[in-house]
Amino acid sequence: MNIAFLSSLDPTDIHSWSGTLFFMWKHLNQFHRINWIGKEILNDIKLFHYENAGTSYDFYPEKYALVFGKKLSEYFEDSPFDIIICRDYFFLAYLVTDIPVIYIGDTTFRLFNSQYMKINNCDFVNMADKLERLSLEKATHVVYSSNWAKNSAIKDYNIVPEKISVIEFGANIDFVPTLISNSISMNKCNLLFIGSNWKMKGGDMAINIYRELKKRKFPCSLTIVGSVSKEDINDDNIKIFPFIDKSTQEGRLLFEKILSESHFLVAPTLFDCYGIMFCEAAAFGIPVLTLSVGGVPQVVIDGVNGFLFPKETFAKEFSDKILEVFSDITYYNLVRRLSREEYEKRLNWNTWTGKMNALFNDIINERTVYDIPLIIVGDNNISCTSGIYQQCSRYPDFKVHVLNGILECRDFINKLLSDGDEVFVVCSINHHFPANFSLSGFIRDIQKAYQLNADLLIGYVEDFDMVIPLSTRKFWIHNPKAPDFVVVYRSLYEKLLDQTTIDSNNIIEKCVELAENKLLVYPFLSYYEDNDKSNIAEIKINKVQSIV
């Protein structure tokens, strides 16, 4: 499918949203054609804001939601996408499009604000809450990483449960051990803390847990990744890595080494919408000790891949559990295996992608299927086993026909008139669908051309005399040369029947001759395998596009 990834953050950058967008993009890109939309429009609006308001006023994209909606609505009106994945409510709230939209995230604004941000500006809160509500209502479907977020959408925004799916995110790592060994050294317990926000992720509590264990003469160490304590820590058994860049090979190898040597992930987080680090721990069979807050219980199942504690738990209770589990090697290895099983079953990006693909198919299959007559011309020996016939037949909206001679052609058009068919498609035996062909996008092109009173929608030409651009993709065209893959509208049916010489070999040429309003769509809907054949039309169109 052709998928628009509508996001203010760059999904091709591993640093975006702690790498989550990057791994979404990476795994979806194995099955679909993904285009990141959002960078240019966001930069344009930012530029306008600072040119208009100066640097005295901070830029809040929420305040430009109406502008985003208008510009994106115009963009998607003339785009070939099958599905839009959107992560930003200020992009989606006022978007008007016929393309199915999946709104994706790990929380709602109301949850995030009440439990983490605690913004006191009533005007901003009301505006943001309205954008969230509009986005949830506008979306075709909503995907959250936890039931915690889903329940908020249902309770706080009155969204029906059937519209929401919970699909857990995966571990943001490239390397996963093929086997979790039970032979990890038990001479010393290696504790791991991961978090960029020291206070919110419970960094001080992690230090206290480590010190409580040391008081009890328990041999242990603590590795801190992602942040630094304000306290001056002088302890040879505490290693601190303020930042590990997983976009570099050196950083990835270091992070994987730390994970492979850790016995417990100590994560007394005060708030977390989900917790990718818990997925990463599960991939390496590391049991988690954390607080039952936010979306954390979606990832960590108490007694399976870790242990959940109430929010008011102290360091002593954490330490008791570590001592209990670590002192029983059989039990500890069982929890390690269960942790890895949770990763393999649900906390990985392959599983996420499979569920997203199933959702895509469900959404696409729910759309209206149009019975569009399509005739193949150019060879009297075309059969249902030929390549061009098979290629066209794989699209369920096409009713494929092969016509031979004048009589069959006239009978075909007469039947279209009597059956009330508004359009039919003609293509030659040399036609091939391009890799980015979108059936739903093609149907929108047909509908748009009809609204523009086109007699003919042309999907391929070699040359032309002149074009008048209507948008970046559609052009009125004069005197097209060697057209192919054309949509013929009902306005031409009677004119075609008035022709005494029309047959299956010249029907495209006759349509071009008779049509007054000829619309060209580009990128082309058809191509030829002869790569040595230069296309003058493409050169001309690209020049026109650069001017427009």
N, C-alpha and C positions, 0 to 999 in steps of 0.2 A: 504494500500500500504506500501511497504518498502521504506522509505524516508531517504536519507542521508542529514543531516544538516551540510553543509560544512562551517565552521566558525572558525576564529582564537579566538573568544571570546566564553566563555562557556555559552550555552543557558540554562543550568540548574541552573545558578547562577542569582538570581534576580537583582544583581547589574550590569550585563552586558548590556551595551547600555541603561542605565536608566530603565532596566527591560523589555525592548521591546522584546528582544530575548527570555527571560524567558516566557513571555505570549504567544508568537508565539509557542514556544515548548509545553507549557502546553495545549493549545487548539488543536493543531494538533495531539498531543499524544492521544487525546480522540478518534480519528478516524483511526490513522495509527500507524505503528511501526517506530519510529524515532531514528536514530543513529547519535550522534554527531561525525563528522569526522573533524580533524584538529589539535587537541591538540598534539598528538604524533609527527606528522610530523613537526609542528611548533617548538616544543621543541627540536627535533633532529637538525633542521637547526640552531636554536639559539645556541645550544651547539657547533655545528661545527664552527659557525661564531666566537664565543669568543675563542675557542681553536685555531682557525686559525689566527685570526686578533688581539686577545687580547681585552682589554677593551678600547683601544685608539680609536677604530672606533665604532660608534653607529650602532646598528642593524636596518636595514630597510628591512622589508620582501619583498618590491617591487624589491629589487636587486636580490632576489632569486626566482623570478617568474618562470624562466625556470626550476629550480630544482623542485619547487613545481609542476609544470605541468607534468614533467617526472614521479615523484613519484606517484602523484595522478592518472595519466593515467594508470600506472601499477596496482595500487590498484583497480580502478574501472573496469578494464578489467576483473577481476575475482571476481566480487561482484554481489549480488542478488538484487540490488536496482531498483525500478521502476522509481524514480525521484530523482534528486539532487536539493536541495535548497542551493544556494551559496550567501553569503553576502560580500565576499572579492575578489576584482579584481585580486589580486596577486595569488590567488588560481585558478581562472577561466581562465585567459588570455591564458595560454598554455596547458590547459587541453584538452586531446583528448579522447572522449568517445561517445558511442552510446546511453548512457542513457540521457533522456531529462533533461536539466538543466534550472532551474528558477533562474534568477539573481534578487536579491531583495535588495532594499535600499530606501533612502529618498533624495538622491541627486546624481549628477554626479561629477566627480573630477573637471571638468572645472568650474562648478558652485561654488563648495565648495572653490576652490582655489581663484577664482576671487572675491568672496563676503565675505570670512571669513579668510582663511589661509594666502593668499597673499604671497606665497612662491616665493622668488626671484631666487632660484637656478634653472637656465634654464635646466641643465641636468636632475635634478630630475623631474621637471615639465614635460618635454618632455617624460621621461620614464613613469611617472604615467599616463599621458594623453594617451599614447599608450596602456598601460595596460587596461585602461577604455574602449577604443575603441575596443580592441580585445575581452574583456569580453562581451561587448554589442553585438558584432557580433557573438560570439561563443554561447551565450545563446539561448536556444530554445524559451524562453519567458522572458520578463523583467517585474517585478512588482515594481512600485513606490507608495509612499504614497501621491503623489501630482501631479497635472498637471504641476506645476512649474518644477519639475524634468523631467517629460516626455517630455516637450517641449525642454529642453536642450538636451536630448538624440537624439531627432529628428533633431534639428537645428545644434548642435555642433558635432554630431557623425554620422549623416545621417542614423539613424535607422528608418525603416518604422513604421508608427504609429500603424499598425495592430499587431506588435510584442510586444506592450507595453500595460499593464493594469495598471490603477490607482485604488488601493484598500486602503482606509484609515486605518491607525492603530487604535487601541482601547485604552481604559483607562487602565493604569497599576495598577489596584486596584482589590482586591478580593471582597470587600464588596461594594454593591451598594444599596442605599435606595430603598425600594419597592415603596415608594410614596413620591413625593415632596410636602410638606405641604405649604400652603400659609400663615401659621400662624407664620412664622419666625419673631422674634422680630425686630421691626423697630426703636427702641429707639436710637440705635447707629449703624452706618454703619461700618461693619468690612471689611477692605480691606486685600487682601492676595497677597503676592508676593512669587513666587517659582522660584528658579534658582540656579544652582551650580556655574555658571560663573557670578559673580556680575556685572562686567562691561558690558559684552556682552548682558546679559538678561535685562539690564536697571535698575539696582538696585538704582542708584543715582536718576534717574527720578522718580522711585516709591516713594522714600523718599520726593522728591520735590512735588509730587502730594499730598501726605499726608499733608505736611506742608502748601500747598496752601489751602487745605480744612480747616485746622485748623485756618488759617488767617481769613477765612470767618465765623468763629464761628460754623462750621459744626461738630456735634458730630461724631467722627470716631476713629478707631483704625487701626493699621497696624501689620499684622503678617508676618514675614520673615522666609521662609523655604529654607534651602539648602546652604546658604552662609552668609557671614558677611561683613558689610560695613567697609571700612578702617577708616571711620569717627567714632569717639567715640559718640555713640548715648545714650543720657540720657533722656528717655521719658517713662513714665509709660504706655503709650498707644501703645508702640511699643514692641512687643514680638519677640524674635529672636531664631530660632531653627537651628543652623548651620548644623546639620545633623540629619535626621530621618531614621533609619534603618527599611525599610519596610519588611525585611526578618524576623523580630521578631514580635511577637504578640503585644508587647508593642508599637513598632514603628507603626504598622499598625493601631492600635486603636487610637493613638495620631493623625496620619495623617488624619484619617477619621473624628475625632472630629473637627479638624481645618477646614476641608472642610465643614462639616455640619453647622458650625457657621459663615461662610464667606458669604458676600453679593456680592462682586465683586472680580474677579481675575484681578489685575493690572499687566500687562505684557508688558511694553514698550521695548520689545526686539529689539536690533539692527540687529539681524540675527537669523533665525531659519529655519531649513530644514522642520520642520513640527510642533512639539509642542505637546507632549503627555500630558503636563499639561492642555492644552485646552480641551482634551477629558475627563480628570479627573474632571475638573470643570463642564463640561456639564453633567456628571453622577450625580452630586449633584445639578444641576440646578443653577449653578453660572454663571452669565453673565461675559464676558471677555472684557477688554479694552486693546487693543494691537495695534501695528504698522503693516501696510500692507507690510510685507517684506517676502522674501523667500517663503516657502511653507505654511506660516500662513493662507493666504486666503482660502486654501483648507479646513482647519479645522473650522475657525471662519467665519461665514457668517454675513456680516454687517447687523445689525438690527434684527438678528434672535437669535443666541446664543452669541452675543457680538457686539462690535463696533470696526471698523477698522479706524485707523488714518494714515495720511501720515507720512513718516519717520521724517520729520522736525517739527513735532508737539511738542508744549511745554506743560508744566504741567498745565497751565491754561485751555487749551482745554479739557484735560482729566478731570479736576475738574468740568468744566461746564457740561460735559456729565453725570458725577456721580450725581451731584446735580439735573439735569433735570430728570433723570430716578428714582432716589431714592425718590424724592419728590412726585412722582405720583405712589401710591401703586398699582393701577390697572395695569398700564403699567409695573411696575417692576415685578409683579407676572406673567404677560404675557410673559415677556422675560425669566423668570425662567422656565416656562412651555415649551417654545420653545427650550430653551437650553437642557432640559431633553429629548425632542423629538428628537433632533439631535443626542444625545447619543444613544437613543434606535434604531434609524433608521440606523445609519452608523458609529458612533464613538465608537464601542464596538468590542471586539475580537470575539464574536460569529458571527457577520456579516462578519468580515474579514475571519474567518475560512470557512464559507459557500461559499464565493466567491473563496477562494483558492481551496476548494474541487471541485467546478465546473470547475475551470481552470485545475486541475489535470486530471479530467475526459475527458475534451476536448483534452488535450495533449495525453493522453493514447489512446483515441478513434481514434486519427489521425494516429496512427501507423498502419503498415501493419498487417492484420489478417492472420495467417497461418492456413491452413486446415491440422491439424495433425491427422492422423488416430490413434485411441487409442482403444485397445481391452482389455476387462476384462475377466480374466480366473479364473477357480477354482470352478465353480458351474454351472451346466446345467440349474438351475432355476432362473438365474439372469434376471430381467425384468427392463423396463424403470422406474418403480416406486421404485426400490430398492435403498438403501442409497448410495451404491458405484456408481451406475449409475448416480444418481442425483448429487453427489459430483463432478464427472468428467464433467458432462454436463454443469455445471455452468461457465466453462471456454470456451469462444467462439472459441478458436483456436482448441479445441479438437472435432473430429468427432468420437463419441463413438459407438463401436460395441461390440456385445457379440457373440462369436463363440462357436459352439458345434461340436466336432468330427474332424476327419482327413479331410474329404472332404471340409467342410467349411473353415478350416484353409488354405488348399492348394489353394482354389478358391480366398481367401482373398489376399494371397501373389501374386498370378498371376495377380490379378486386380491391385495391387500396381505397379507391373512391367509395365503393359500396360498403366497405368495412369501417369507413370513417378514420382510417389511419392518417395522421397529420404529417408524418415524415417517413422517409426511407433512406437507407444508406447505400451508396454504390462504391465499391472498391475494386481494384484490379488484382490480377493474380500475383502481381509483384509487390503488393502491399505487405508491410510488416508493422506490427505495433511497436512503438518505441518502449524502452525500459520503464520510462516514467509515465506510461499511459494509465490514466485513472478513469474507470468507467463512470463513476459518480461525477467526476469533474467534466467528462464528456457530455453527460446528460445535462449538467448545468449550462454548458456551452450551447447545447441545442435550445434550451429554454431561453437563454439570454438572446440568442440570435433571433428567435421567434418574436421576442418583445421588441426587437429592433426592426421588425418587418423584413427580415432577410428572406430571399427566395432560395438562396443556396449558401450553405456553410461549407467552406473548403478546408480540408485538413492537410493538404500538401500541394505545393506548386514548385516548378523549377525556375520560373521567372514571371514577371508581370510588367505592365507599363507604368502603373502608378498605384500607390496606396494612400489612404487617409486614415491615420491612427485614431481609434476610438478609446483605446486603453493600451497598456503595455502588451496585451495579448491579442487584441482584436483589431482588425483593419478592414475598411471598405477597400475592395480591390478592383482594378480595371484591367481587363484583357489578360487574365491569368494564362500562363503557358504550362501545358502538360499537367493539369490538375489531377489529383487522385484523392480517394477517400472523401467523398462529398456527401453532405446531408441535403436531401431534396425536400423542400417544403410543399405543402398541398397547393400553394398558389401556382405551382408549375404543372400540376397534373394535367389539366385540360389543354394547356399549351403543348405538352408532350404528345398527347393523344391526337392533336391536330397535325402532327408531323407524319408524313407518309413513309418516310425512310428510317424512322427510329428503330434501332435494334439493340441487342445487348452489347454490341461492340462500339457503338457510337453514342450511347446514352449520356455519358459524362460530357462529351463535347456538345451535345444538343442542350443539355441543362445549362452549361456555361453560356451558350449562344442565346438562350431564351430568357435567362434570369436578368432582371434589372438590378436587384440589390444582392450583390455577392459579398459575403463576409469571409475573411480569412482568419484562421486562428493559428497563433504561433506561441510557443514551440509547436512544431508540426505534430499531427496525430498519426502520421505515417512516415515511413522512410524506406529507402531502397538499399539493398545490400551492396550495390556497386559503389564502393568507397572512392573510386577514381573519378566518379561523376560529380563535378563541382556543382553546387547549388547557388545560382546567382541570386535567387530570391532571399536566401538567408543573409547574404551580404547586404542587400538593400534594406531588409527589415532591421537588422542590427544597427545600421546607420540611422534609420528613422527613430529607433528606440533611444539611441544616444542623444538625439536632438530633443525628443519629447521628454 
